Every structure is written in C-alpha cells, then in structure tokens.
Amino acid sequence: MASVKAPKVAYPHDFAKLRGKIIEKYGKNYAFAAALGISTHTLSERLNNQRPWNYDDISRAIEILEIPETEVFDYFFAKQIQNS
C-alpha cells in the first residue's frame, strides 16, 4: 500500500525568520519539535511547506519562542518570493 502524503501548500511561506528563532532559542530543530509536542518529521514538513501549520501549534510556538504579537506575521505568514 502506498503512503499518503499531505498536499503541498498552495502558497509557500518563507520560514527563514522562524528557523532562525528556533535555533536561537533551542539550538536544534529536534529540541524545538519536542517542546512543541510534534515529531521532527512534522516540523520539517511544515518548515519546508509540505504541511500547513495548524492554529494550536502556531499559538504554542509563539508562546515558547516568545514571539511578540506584532511580529507573528513575519514568522508564519510571509510569502516566499518566487524567482522568475
């Protein structure tokens, strides 16, 4: 039986700032994933636009990474710029 993959996110987001904050606060992705309560595989899929973030995980990430409310958009909703 073939494995089922989550559909690719329609409008890719730029998670560079989020990746930087994860390293700043946790040092490694696996430590952040554990603190967030998700697998490293799920975190990787989300950071690579292969699986969307859900509301609960965004809320928890904002809390544990201490992201100011005024900067949430920059971390989770900035669109990737496509080179043409």
C-alpha positions in Angstrom: 0.0 0.0 0.0 1.4 3.4 -1.0 1.9 6.0 1.7 -0.3 9.1 1.6 1.5 12.4 1.6 -0.1 15.7 2.7 -0.8 18.0 -0.2 1.8 20.7 -0.9 1.0 24.1 0.5 -0.5 26.2 -2.3 1.2 29.4 -1.5 4.6 28.7 0.1 5.7 30.7 3.1 9.2 32.0 3.9 10.1 30.5 7.3 13.7 31.8 7.4 13.0 34.1 10.3 11.2 31.2 12.2 14.1 28.9 11.6 16.5 31.5 13.0 14.4 31.9 16.1 14.2 28.2 16.6 18.0 27.9 16.5 18.4 31.0 18.8 16.1 29.6 21.4 16.5 25.8 21.1 19.8 25.2 19.2 18.4 22.3 17.2 15.1 21.6 15.4 14.6 18.4 17.4 14.6 20.2 20.7 12.0 22.7 19.4 9.9 19.9 18.0 9.9 18.1 21.4 9.0 21.3 23.2 6.2 21.9 20.7 5.0 18.3 21.1 5.4 17.3 17.5 7.8 15.0 15.7 10.9 16.3 13.9 9.4 14.9 10.7 6.3 17.0 11.1 8.3 20.1 11.9 10.5 19.5 8.8 7.4 19.2 6.6 6.0 22.4 8.0 9.2 24.4 7.6 9.6 23.0 4.0 6.0 23.9 3.0 4.9 20.3 2.7 2.3 20.5 5.5 0.4 23.6 6.8 0.8 24.8 10.3 -2.4 24.4 12.5 -3.7 27.1 14.8 -2.8 25.3 18.0 0.8 24.7 17.0 1.3 28.3 15.8 -0.1 29.5 19.2 2.2 27.2 21.1 5.2 28.2 19.0 4.5 31.9 19.6 4.4 31.2 23.3 7.5 29.1 23.7 9.6 31.1 21.2 8.5 34.3 22.9 7.5 35.9 19.6 5.8 39.4 20.0 2.3 39.6 18.7 3.4 42.4 16.4 5.9 40.0 14.6 3.7 36.9 14.2 3.1 37.6 10.6 6.8 37.9 9.8 7.4 34.4 11.3 4.4 32.4 10.0 2.7 34.2 7.1 5.5 35.9 5.0 5.2 34.6 1.4 8.2 33.1 -0.4 9.3 35.3 -3.2 9.4 33.2 -6.4 12.3 34.0 -8.8 11.1 34.0 -12.4 
